[in-house]
Amino acid sequence: MVALCLSALTLEGYDLLMYGTVVPSLLAYEPWDLDPATVGVLGSVAGVGMLAGALAAGSIADRWGRRRALIAAAALFSAAMGCCSIAPSPEIFGAARFVVGVGAGVLMPTAASMLIEFSRLDTRARTVALGFVGTSVGGIAAGILSLWLVPEFGFRAMFAAGMIPALLILPVMVGYLPESPAFLTSRGRTDAAQTISTRYGLEEAVEDSGGDPRSTDRGISALFTANRARVTLSFWVMTLLCLLVLFGVATWLPAVMRSAGYPLGAALSFLLVLNVGGAVGALGGAYLADRFGIKPVTTLGFLCAAVSLALIATTPPIGIVYVLVLIAGMGTTGTQILLNTFIGGYYPVSCRTTGLGVALAAGRLGAIVGPTYGGLFVAAGAGTSTQLLAFALPAIIGAGVTILTPAGRKLRSGRASASEGRLHAPDAR
């Protein structure tokens, strides 16, 4: 289960995070004659698609099931990557990038919901991080391949390379990915749900409210009942700020470092290091979250992003820059993975996918704004320091919002507290 989610999220991570590796190539592609602002917009359209996909994720998963939603989402964005590789114009290229975003928007909350449902409660953050580290693995693969493919073959080869692994991974998902017991129970298939729960040793009871087809604790309205409104809004802001920094930095870091005087190969290697940092931050942060609580570790992640970007702006020696970029990856991608666990662990299973999907949809506003935000600074001729400090500021605000967000059992009330308090004891620390 974790391995299949990891594989699908690796595909998604490549498809989303590789865009920064092709920005210099797109700017230099004479047939399209793109300026920085337009390249930023083309980076942002994937975020628009992710917004649409994330908003629809809860309804799709409730209608089709988690399993089919995951498989369909992975197939959709992989096919769209193939379209990007042969796009004859920027308009068709942008439309295909939008479809990539739609598939990714459905995949992320559905995968997070499944990973949480299939996890042990005392290692929940680590289980989710192990699956979602695939996003960083995909980014790492993009960084490595870009060092060879972009100089030799241009941006189209990078998109083609994102489609090919899906031809191997999708048939395995079809054959082996299990369905959510909560979904099966909601369809009256309690025997099948119990079989899967027993096989995987699931600790979250099938009879939770998510398995009751009469439950009213569903849909977007459920995110604002049982005293959840304040926390729901906080999750939206935290995710928006984190994804603004993540996608902005991932899109513009190579170009910014190139303008600072580094050769193309070195500038692309910074993106590779950024994604390595994301993997390290996800796994290391998840271990700390299971041990010390997810709220303080998430706060620390935001601060790592802010401080590292501010220090890179001081143009230190190259060796220190690599270390700081690594920390920036820990504080961006790593923090977003922790947020997925934070959000999914708070909501009951009946509205978990919806809660994750809507939070990520709000976050997609940040993913939309991030590349364009950076592109405006580049187009205005702002210096490297100004561009990096511009991304450090929202990370500082994100840390502040996290500190002000309640955590633990006091988030819950009424029936949710009674039914889930014992299931989420690690979150109360």
N, C-alpha and C positions, 0 to 999 in steps of 0.2 A: 504493500500500500504506500509506504513512505517512498520507496524507490520509484514507483510509477509517478507519484506526484512530483518528486524531484526531477524526473526526466522531462515531464511536461513543463515544469517551471524553468528548467534549463533552456528549453526551446524558446519559451517566452522571454527569458532574460536576455538571450542573444538577440531576439527580434527587436526588443525595445532599446537595449543599451548599446547596440552596435551603431546606432545612428551618429553618435559623436565621432566615431572613427571615420565616417565618410563625409563629414562636413567640409574638411579642406578639399576633398576631391570634388564635391558638388560645387563649391565655390569656383573651382578651376575648370569645370566642365563647360567648354565654350558653346556647344550647341544650345544650352539652356540659358546661359548668361545670367545666373542667379546672383542677387546681392545678399548680404548677411541677413537683412530683415526677412527676406523671402525664405531663406534656408531655415531661419528660426521658426517661421510659420509652418513650414513643412515638417519640422520636428514637433510642433505643437498639435498637429491634426491627429496624431496617434493618441495624444492625451484626450482629445475630444471624443474619439472612438472609445477609449477606455471609460470615459464618463458615461457614455450611453450603455456600454456593456455592463459596467458595474451596477448601474441603476436597474438593469433588467435581470441581473444575476439571480436575485432571490426568486423572482417569478419563474424564470426558466428552470432553476433547480427544483422548485416545488412542483412544477408541471411535468418535467421530463425525468427528474431524478438527478442526484449529484453525479452519478457515473456518466450518464449520457451527456450531461452538460459539460463535464470536463473533456470528454473525447471530442465533442463537436467544437468546443472552443479551440482546442489545440489544432484540429484540422483546419479551422477557419483561418487562424492567423498564419499558419504555415503556407496555405495556398496563397494568401495575400502577399507573402514574402516573395513567392515566385512571380507574382504579377509585378511587384516593384522592380524585379531584376530585368524585366523586358519592357517596362513602361516607356512609351515613345515621347511622352511630354510630361512637364511638371504637374499638370492637372491630374493626369491618370496616376502618376506616381503618388501624389497627395491623397487621391481617393483610396488607393491600395493601402497606404499608411493608415488611413482612417479605419479600414477593415481590420488591419493588424491590431489596432487599439481595441476594437469591439471584442475580438476574440480574447485578447489579454484581459479586458475588463471583466468578462464573464469567468475566466479561469481563476483569477487570483482569489476572490472571496469564496468561490466554491471549493478550491483546493484547501484554503485555510480552514473552512468549516469541516471538511473531511478529515484533515490532519488532526484537528482538535478532537473530533468525535472518536477517532481511532487511537488516541494517545492515552498513556497512563497519566493519571492526574499529578503524580509527583515529578514527572519529567515532561510536562506538557510543553513548556517553552522550548526545550531542547528538541522535542519531536517536530514541532512546527518549524523551528529554525533549520533542522536537518532537511526538511522538504523544501523550504523556501531559500535555502542556500543555493538551490539550483538557479535562482535569478542571478546570483553573483557568478556562479560557474559559467552560465551563458555569457555574461559580460566578460569574464576572463577569456573564454574561447574567442569572443569577438575581438578582444584586444590582441590575442596571439595571431589570429588569422589576418587581422588588418595589417600587421607588420609585413606580411607577404603579399596578400591579395590586393590591397589598395594601391601600393606603388606599381605592381605589375599589371593589374587588370582593371583598376578603377572601382568605382562604387558598386557597379552592377554585380560583380562577383561576390561581394559580401552578402547581398540579398539572396542570391542563388544558394549560397552556402547555408543560409538559415532554413531553407526549405528541405534540403536533402535528408537530414537526420529524421525528420518526421515520418518518412516512408518506412523507417524501421521501428520507430517508437509507437506509432499509432496502432499497428496490428497487435502489439504486445498489450497495450492498454485495453483494446477490445476483448482480448482473451482472458485477462487476469484481474482487471480493476474491479473490486467489489462495490456493491451498492451500499448506500447509507442505511443502517438499520432504522434510524428515525424516519426516513422517507418511506421505507417498506411498511413500517407500522402505520404510518398515516394513510397508507393505501389498503390497510386491512390485512397485510401479508405478515402477520405476527410470527408465524412459524419460520418463515425465511429470515426475518429480522433476528429472531432468537438464535437461529443457526449461525448467522454471521457474527453475532455478539459473542457466542460461545467460542467460535473458532478463533476469534481475535482477542479473546479475553477482555472485552470492553467493560470498563468500570461504570460508564454513564448508562443508567438504566434506560431500557427501551421504553418503559412506561412514562418517561419524562414527558412534559407537556408537548414536546415536538412530535411525539408519537400519537397524540390524540387528535383525530381529524376534526373534532368539535372545538378544539382550543381556539380561543379568541386572541391568544398572545402571539399573533402573527402580523406580518406586514409592517409597513413603515410606522403606523400608528402605535404599534407595540414598543417602538423605540422611545416613546415619550410617556409611557405609562409606568406605574410602579416606581415613581421617583427617578426615572432614567433620563429625563429631559436634559438636565445640566451636564451629565456625563456624556450623553450622545453628542451634544453640541461641542463639548471639549474634544471628543474624539475626531470630529469633523475638522476642527481647526488644526489640531496636531497633525493629522494626516495631510491636510492641504499644505502646511508649511514644510513638512518633511519631503513631500514629493516635489514641491517647488524647487527646493535646494537640490534634491537628487537629480531630477531631470535637467535642471538648468546647468548644473556642474557637469553631468555626464555628456550633455550636448556640446558645451562650449569649452571644456577644459583643454582638449587638444589644440583648438584654434587660439585660445588665450595664451597657452604656453608657447605656441608657435610664434605668436606676435611678440612674445617676450624675448625671442632670440634663439629658442631651442630648435634643432632640426626636426623635420617631420617624424622621423623614427622615434626620437626621444619624446616628442609631444604625444604620439600615440601610445608609447609605453606608460605614460602617466595614467592613461585611462585603464590600462591593464592593471596597474598597481591599485587604482581606485577600486576596482572590482575585487581584487584579492582582499583588500581591506573590508569590503562588504561581507565577504565570506567569513573572515576572521571575526568581524564584529557580530555577525549573526550567531555563530556558534559560541563564541566567548560570552557575548551578552546574554544568550539564552541560559548558559550554565549559571551565570551570576544571578539572573532573574529567578531561576528555580531555587536558588539558595537564599537570596536576600530580598526578593520581591521585584516585580516587574516595573513598578513606577519609578523608583530611584535609578534603576539601570537605564530606563528610557530617557530620563532627564539627563543622565550622564552622556548618553549617545548624542543628544542634541548639542550639548556643550562641546563635545569632541569635534563635531562638525564645525561649529562656529569658531573655536579657537584655532583649529588647524588651518582653516581658510584664511583667517586673519593673519596668521604667521606666514603662510605662503605669500601673502601680499607684500611682505617685507623683503622678498627676493633673497632668501638665504642660499647657502651653497647647495649644489645639486643633490648631494647625498641627503641633506636634511629635507629637501623638497620631497624626495621619494618617501621618506618616513611620514611627513605631514600629509601627503596624498593618501598614504595607507590609512592614516587615522581619519582623514576625511571620508574615506569609504566606509570605515567602521561606523562613523556618525551619520551617514546618509542611508545607504542600503541596509546596513545592520540595524539601524533604528527603525526603519520601516517594517522590517520583519518582526521586531519586538512589538511594534504597534499592532500588527495583525494578531499576535497572541493576546495582547492586552485587551483588544476589542472583542475578539472571539471568545475569550475566557469570561468576559463579563456577561454577555447576553445568554439567555437560555437557548437550548437547541432549536426551539420552535421559531425563533426569529434571528438565529445566529447568522445565517447566510445573508439575510436582509440587512442586519446590522453591519456586517463587514462590507457588503456591497455598497450600501449608501455612504458609509464612511470613506470607502475608497473612491466612490463617485465624487464626493466632496473634495477628496484629495486630488482627483484628476483635474480639478480647476487649477491646482498648483502645478500639475504636470503640463497643463496647457500654457499657463503663464510663464513657467520656468524658462523654456527655450526662447520664447519671444522676449521675455524680460532681459535675458542675457544678450540676445541679438540687438536690442535697442541700445545697450551700452556699447557694444562693438560698433554699431553703425554710427553712434555719436562720437566715436573716437576716444572713448574713455580709456584711461591707462589700465594696465594689468591689475594694479593694486585696487583701483576703484571697482573693477569688475568683480574681484574676489570678495571684497568687503561687502558688496551688494548682496552676495549670497550668504555671508556670515550673519547678517542682521536677522533674516527670518528664522535661522536656526536658534538664535538667542531667544527670540520671541516664543518659539516652540518649546524651549526648556521652561520658560516661565509659565506657559499654559499647562504643561505637564505637572509642574509643582502644585498648581492650583486645582488640579483634578482630584476629586476624592478617590481613594483606593480601598480595596478590601471589602469586607462584609457590609460595611455601612452603605455601600452602593446599592445594596439589595433591600427590598422590602416586600411585605405581603407574601403572596404565594411563592414568588421567585426565591425569596430568602429561605422560606421553609423547605422548599424542595431541593435547593442547590447549595445551601450553605456548607453542608458537609462535603460536597463535591469539589469545592474551590478553596479549600483551606490554604493551599500554597499562596493564593492571591492576597490573603489577608495580612501577609507579613509586610 
